[in-house]
Amino acid sequence: MNQPNENDKPPAPEEQEKIKNEAAWVSLLKQEIGKVIVGQKYLIDRLIVGLLANGHVLLEGVPGLAKTLAVKTLSDCIKADFKRIQFTPDLLPADVVGTLIYSPSKGEFTTKKGPIFANLLLADEINRAPAKVQSALLEGMQERQVTIGDQTFPLPHPFLVLATENPIDQEGTYPLPEAQMDRFMLKLVIDYPGREEELQILESNANVSVSHQVSQVVDADTIFRSRELVDKIYLDNKLKGYLVDLVLATRKPGQYGATELDAFIRFGASPRATISLALASKAVAFMNGRSFVTPQDIKDVAGDVLRHRIIVSYEAEAENISSDDIIDKLLATVPVP
């Protein structure tokens, strides 16, 4: 017989107050990032969701949309070790994880650790490097450890990969392997700013010597405490069922009243998507100072959690139907409890 989980109980009033107080740093972090990044509320919110839910984040968009700057600014606002890898076609796996170097004087090999040994790792333009280099991140992203030679080294805690990529149809890009895509909790698609935001960008950046300074407003201990509270966010059993139904519908949409989508999906989302969707929904609730998840929290992050895990068929490509279109249809079809 299964033991009852304490998270299955509705939250006590004091838990609500505790979460509201603990989440105060989220607003401070947003304000600090806002000194550098104009607009892009969606991007900043989802980066914080990844931070709270201990999930890697992939940012896709054309060059010039402040993807790299947003990640760099986030790292500047956090008291943590930050490293950046610029992915290029001639990069080697050893340039990411490290390698063994032979010392003639000692007559032995010594380990030289790569830039992956950091709290926040910016994998910039990750799809500019071939698959063998992209795959060098797989062990670290999933198991938070790296094997160099015959030794395994734990990665620092926390460890988060924040990767940027250019749209796949751009020159000189390599598609990410499905196994690696699945290891990203969220995939964000960054769009062009609106007219007002573009004017603000012009006002604040059209100087040769422009320089933005931010302060460190959160440390690793605060993030750990917040993650413990995120784990305790109440997720009702009916909403757990809704989560599972959404993911199952990406595999067999016909069972959920969306038979027309059967021909458009080659592969649906994995069980890892179900876990990621639950954690991301809890993180959204925490950011809003709530001790419980609502259906809207799930809907808000469903696209970011599922879009890179649904592999569309040739029929879908021929009819210009994307994974986002499929997700929108499923959200409208799967009944909300």
Summary of the structure (lengths in Angstrom):
residues: 337
radius of gyration: 21.1
end to end distance: 26.3
largest distance: 70.3
contacts: 1055
relative contact order: 0.15
helix: 49%
strand: 17%
